[in-house]
Amino acid sequence: MGEKKLHRGTKLNISPESLLFNKRFSDVVLVISVLLPVIIIVVMVLDTSLGLSIGDFNDYIVLCILSGTSVYGFYQYARSRYIWKIEDAFPEFVRDLASSRKVGLTLPKAIQIASKGNYGVLTKEIKEMSKMISWGSSVVDAFSDFAKRLDTPLINKIVSLIIEANRGGGSVADVLDSACRYAREIQFMRKERKSSMTSYVAIIYISSLVFLVIILILAKQFLPMLCGGGVSGLAVITSGTSIVSLHDITLAYFYAAIIQAMGSGFVAGVFEEGRLSAGVKHAFILTLITWLSFKFLIF
């Protein structure tokens, strides 16, 4: 009993992988993603009110977008990649448990034997299960803690099946075999979907970059010719009472390109993984390309 308390009380070995599934760390990332744009807005207000001229207003707006999307976007990217590796190795672990059960081993003994194998990023979590069982925890508690730590849809489904089979006293080996086949089919379908959607993501990137090139050509070549090198030329063409400057139209093009880049990024994320949050990293990349293109070629 003392060893259990010691184990629970000294669980301080935090790894980068464990942070990806830590609820508090996820909340911290979300707070940082919101706080960084707020800080940039405060700096912008101070810059404008004090006349420091540290940066341009448009740069501040884009930096707000980039700071918010970069932290959260790449956190989600790292987390999804780690989940993918875990769920890819999980069917092999379930298959080995089924094989051990078929030769007459108990489920706790099968887990302890599996902990000595190599399952990639999943090996550490399996060893943690083996430790819990060796310290007296039940298989149900070990699997429940395992699913709670990782908290992925596939693992939650498979673990719930294993727990119910173990409690029901039926043929656990058959359930493990069925769970292994189910997990493999799910992973196969995901891989097929990802490979088929990669071409669509590439098309979104290409179309977004083509749009950006057209906007840059219009802003750099067509608009100066339309204005005749000044503001008055544009005023005659528009036949308006108020004169719209070349800079104002260029800014309109700039923000149109930024909005298009962000929208394309979110659409790419939906195509890639079926989640809007997966598009945050794409929105960051396309927005950064758009901003740098205007910064060095137009402004």
C-alpha positions as CSV (number, residue, x, y, z in Angstrom):
1,M,0.0,0.0,0.0
2,G,2.9,2.3,0.8
3,E,4.4,1.6,-2.6
4,K,1.1,2.7,-4.3
5,K,1.1,6.0,-2.4
6,L,4.7,6.5,-3.2
7,H,4.1,5.8,-6.8
8,R,1.2,8.2,-7.0
9,G,2.9,10.9,-5.0
10,T,6.2,10.8,-7.0
11,K,4.8,10.8,-10.5
12,L,6.7,13.8,-11.5
13,N,8.7,12.5,-14.5
14,I,7.1,14.7,-17.1
15,S,8.2,14.1,-20.7
16,P,7.5,16.1,-23.8
17,E,5.2,13.3,-25.0
18,S,3.2,13.3,-21.7
19,L,2.6,17.1,-22.0
20,L,0.7,16.5,-25.3
21,F,-2.0,14.6,-23.3
22,N,-1.9,16.8,-20.2
23,K,-5.2,18.8,-19.9
24,R,-3.5,21.6,-17.9
25,F,-0.7,22.0,-20.5
26,S,-3.3,22.1,-23.3
27,D,-5.2,24.8,-21.4
28,V,-1.8,26.7,-21.0
29,V,-1.2,26.5,-24.7
30,L,-4.7,27.8,-25.4
31,V,-4.2,30.7,-22.9
32,I,-0.8,31.6,-24.5
33,S,-2.5,31.5,-28.0
34,V,-5.0,34.1,-26.8
35,L,-2.6,36.1,-24.6
36,L,0.1,36.7,-27.3
37,P,-2.3,38.6,-29.6
38,V,-3.5,40.6,-26.7
39,I,0.0,41.6,-25.8
40,I,0.7,42.6,-29.4
41,I,-2.5,44.7,-29.4
42,V,-1.4,46.5,-26.2
43,V,2.1,47.2,-27.7
44,M,0.3,48.5,-30.8
45,V,-1.9,50.9,-28.8
46,L,1.1,52.1,-26.8
47,D,3.1,52.6,-30.0
48,T,0.3,54.6,-31.6
49,S,-0.5,56.7,-28.6
50,L,3.1,57.5,-27.7
51,G,4.2,58.0,-31.3
52,L,7.1,55.5,-31.0
53,S,6.7,54.2,-34.6
54,I,8.0,50.8,-33.7
55,G,5.9,49.0,-36.3
56,D,3.2,49.4,-38.9
57,F,-0.5,48.9,-38.0
58,N,-0.9,46.2,-40.7
59,D,2.2,44.4,-39.3
60,Y,0.7,44.4,-35.9
61,I,-2.6,42.9,-37.2
62,V,-0.7,40.1,-39.0
63,L,1.5,39.4,-36.0
64,C,-1.6,39.0,-33.9
65,I,-2.9,36.4,-36.3
66,L,0.5,34.6,-36.6
67,S,1.1,34.6,-32.8
68,G,-2.3,33.1,-32.2
69,T,-2.1,30.4,-34.8
70,S,1.5,29.4,-34.4
71,V,1.5,28.2,-30.8
72,Y,-1.9,26.4,-30.9
73,G,-1.5,25.2,-34.5
74,F,1.9,23.4,-34.0
75,Y,0.8,22.1,-30.6
76,Q,-2.1,20.4,-32.3
77,Y,0.1,19.2,-35.1
78,A,2.6,17.6,-32.7
79,R,-0.3,16.1,-30.7
80,S,-2.0,14.6,-33.8
81,R,1.3,13.1,-35.0
82,Y,2.0,11.5,-31.6
83,I,-1.6,10.1,-31.4
84,W,-1.1,8.7,-34.9
85,K,2.0,6.9,-33.8
86,I,0.3,5.5,-30.7
87,E,-2.8,4.3,-32.5
88,D,-0.6,2.8,-35.2
89,A,1.2,0.6,-32.7
90,F,-1.8,-0.2,-30.5
91,P,-3.2,-3.0,-32.7
92,E,0.1,-4.9,-32.4
93,F,-0.1,-4.7,-28.7
94,V,-3.7,-6.0,-28.6
95,R,-2.7,-8.8,-31.0
96,D,0.2,-9.9,-28.7
97,L,-2.2,-9.9,-25.7
98,A,-4.6,-12.1,-27.7
99,S,-1.8,-14.5,-28.6
100,S,-0.7,-14.7,-24.9
101,R,-4.3,-15.4,-23.8
102,K,-4.6,-18.2,-26.4
103,V,-1.6,-20.0,-24.9
104,G,-3.2,-19.9,-21.4
105,L,-1.6,-16.8,-19.9
106,T,-3.6,-14.5,-17.7
107,L,-4.2,-11.0,-18.9
108,P,-1.9,-9.4,-16.2
109,K,0.9,-11.8,-17.1
110,A,0.3,-11.1,-20.8
111,I,0.7,-7.3,-20.2
112,Q,3.9,-7.9,-18.2
113,I,5.3,-9.9,-21.1
114,A,4.2,-7.3,-23.6
115,S,6.0,-4.6,-21.6
116,K,9.3,-6.2,-22.5
117,G,8.6,-5.8,-26.2
118,N,9.1,-2.8,-28.5
119,Y,5.9,-0.9,-29.6
120,G,7.6,2.4,-30.4
121,V,6.1,5.4,-28.5
122,L,3.5,3.1,-26.9
123,T,6.2,1.0,-25.1
124,K,6.5,3.5,-22.2
125,E,2.7,3.5,-21.5
126,I,2.7,-0.3,-21.6
127,K,5.5,-0.4,-19.1
128,E,3.5,2.0,-16.9
129,M,0.6,-0.5,-17.0
130,S,2.9,-3.4,-16.1
131,K,4.2,-1.4,-13.1
132,M,0.7,-0.7,-11.8
133,I,-0.2,-4.4,-12.1
134,S,3.1,-5.4,-10.3
135,W,2.2,-3.0,-7.5
136,G,-1.2,-4.7,-7.0
137,S,-3.5,-2.8,-9.2
138,S,-6.2,-4.7,-11.1
139,V,-6.2,-5.1,-14.9
140,V,-9.3,-2.9,-15.1
141,D,-7.6,-0.1,-13.2
142,A,-4.4,-0.4,-15.3
143,F,-6.4,-0.3,-18.5
144,S,-8.6,2.6,-17.3
145,D,-5.5,4.6,-16.3
146,F,-3.9,3.8,-19.6
147,A,-6.9,5.0,-21.6
148,K,-7.2,8.1,-19.3
149,R,-3.6,9.1,-19.9
150,L,-3.7,8.8,-23.7
151,D,-7.4,9.7,-24.2
152,T,-7.7,8.9,-27.9
153,P,-11.0,7.8,-29.5
154,L,-9.6,4.5,-30.8
155,I,-7.9,3.5,-27.6
156,N,-10.9,4.4,-25.5
157,K,-13.2,2.2,-27.6
158,I,-10.8,-0.8,-27.6
159,V,-10.0,-0.5,-23.8
160,S,-13.7,-0.3,-23.0
161,L,-14.2,-3.6,-24.9
162,I,-11.3,-5.3,-23.1
163,I,-12.6,-4.1,-19.7
164,E,-16.1,-5.3,-20.4
165,A,-14.9,-8.7,-21.7
166,N,-12.6,-9.1,-18.6
167,R,-15.5,-8.3,-16.2
168,G,-18.0,-10.5,-18.1
169,G,-15.7,-13.5,-17.9
170,G,-16.1,-14.5,-21.5
171,S,-13.5,-15.4,-24.0
172,V,-11.1,-12.5,-23.7
173,A,-8.8,-13.8,-26.4
174,D,-11.7,-13.7,-29.0
175,V,-12.5,-10.1,-27.9
176,L,-8.9,-9.1,-28.2
177,D,-8.7,-10.6,-31.7
178,S,-11.9,-8.7,-32.7
179,A,-10.5,-5.5,-31.2
180,C,-7.2,-6.0,-33.0
181,R,-9.0,-6.4,-36.4
182,Y,-11.2,-3.4,-35.7
183,A,-8.2,-1.2,-34.8
184,R,-6.4,-2.3,-37.9
185,E,-9.3,-1.6,-40.1
186,I,-9.8,1.9,-38.6
187,Q,-6.1,2.7,-39.1
188,F,-6.2,1.4,-42.6
189,M,-9.2,3.6,-43.4
190,R,-7.4,6.6,-41.9
191,K,-4.3,6.0,-43.9
192,E,-6.3,5.6,-47.1
193,R,-8.2,8.8,-46.3
194,K,-5.0,10.7,-45.5
195,S,-3.3,9.6,-48.7
196,S,-6.3,10.5,-50.8
197,M,-6.7,13.9,-49.2
198,T,-3.0,14.8,-49.5
199,S,-3.6,15.7,-53.2
200,Y,-6.5,18.0,-52.2
201,V,-4.4,19.7,-49.6
202,A,-1.7,20.3,-52.3
203,I,-4.3,21.7,-54.6
204,I,-5.5,24.1,-51.9
205,Y,-1.9,25.3,-51.4
206,I,-1.3,25.7,-55.1
207,S,-4.6,27.6,-55.7
208,S,-3.8,29.9,-52.7
209,L,-0.3,30.6,-54.0
210,V,-1.7,31.3,-57.5
211,F,-4.2,33.7,-56.1
212,L,-1.4,35.4,-54.2
213,V,0.7,35.7,-57.3
214,I,-2.2,37.3,-59.2
215,I,-2.8,39.8,-56.4
216,L,0.9,40.7,-56.3
217,I,1.0,41.3,-60.0
218,L,-2.1,43.5,-59.8
219,A,-0.7,45.4,-56.9
220,K,2.7,45.9,-58.4
221,Q,2.1,46.3,-62.1
222,F,-1.6,46.9,-62.9
223,L,-2.6,49.4,-60.1
224,P,0.3,51.8,-60.7
225,M,-0.5,51.9,-64.4
226,L,-4.2,52.4,-63.7
227,C,-3.4,55.3,-61.4
228,G,-1.0,56.8,-63.9
229,G,1.7,57.2,-61.3
230,G,-0.5,59.2,-59.0
231,V,-3.8,59.5,-57.3
232,S,-5.6,61.7,-59.7
233,G,-5.7,59.1,-62.5
234,L,-7.6,56.7,-60.3
235,A,-10.0,59.5,-59.3
236,V,-11.0,60.1,-62.9
237,I,-11.6,56.4,-63.6
238,T,-13.7,55.8,-60.5
239,S,-15.7,59.1,-61.1
240,G,-16.1,59.4,-57.4
241,T,-16.2,62.5,-55.2
242,S,-13.6,61.1,-52.8
243,I,-10.1,60.1,-54.1
244,V,-9.0,56.6,-53.3
245,S,-5.2,56.3,-53.1
246,L,-3.1,53.6,-54.5
247,H,-2.0,52.7,-51.0
248,D,-5.6,52.1,-49.9
249,I,-6.3,49.8,-52.8
250,T,-3.1,47.9,-52.1
251,L,-4.1,47.5,-48.5
252,A,-7.5,46.1,-49.7
253,Y,-5.7,43.6,-51.8
254,F,-3.4,42.8,-48.9
255,Y,-6.2,42.0,-46.5
256,A,-8.1,40.1,-49.2
257,A,-5.0,37.9,-49.6
258,I,-4.7,37.4,-45.8
259,I,-8.4,36.4,-45.5
260,Q,-8.0,34.0,-48.4
261,A,-4.9,32.5,-46.9
262,M,-6.5,31.9,-43.5
263,G,-9.7,30.5,-45.1
264,S,-7.7,28.1,-47.4
265,G,-5.7,27.0,-44.4
266,F,-8.7,26.0,-42.4
267,V,-10.2,24.2,-45.4
268,A,-6.9,22.3,-45.9
269,G,-7.1,21.1,-42.3
270,V,-10.7,19.9,-42.7
271,F,-9.6,18.0,-45.8
272,E,-6.5,16.6,-44.1
273,E,-7.9,15.4,-40.8
274,G,-11.6,16.2,-40.8
275,R,-11.1,18.8,-38.0
276,L,-11.1,22.6,-38.1
277,S,-8.3,22.7,-35.5
278,A,-6.0,20.8,-37.9
279,G,-6.2,23.8,-40.3
280,V,-4.6,26.3,-37.8
281,K,-1.1,25.3,-38.8
282,H,-2.0,25.6,-42.5
283,A,-3.5,29.0,-41.8
284,F,-0.3,30.1,-40.1
285,I,1.9,28.9,-43.0
286,L,-0.2,30.6,-45.8
287,T,-0.6,33.8,-43.8
288,L,3.1,34.0,-43.2
289,I,3.9,33.5,-46.9
290,T,1.3,36.2,-47.8
291,W,2.6,38.7,-45.3
292,L,6.3,38.2,-46.3
293,S,5.4,38.4,-50.0
294,F,3.7,41.8,-49.5
295,K,6.3,43.0,-47.1
296,F,9.3,42.5,-49.4
297,L,7.6,42.9,-52.8
298,I,4.9,45.6,-52.4
299,F,5.2,47.7,-49.2
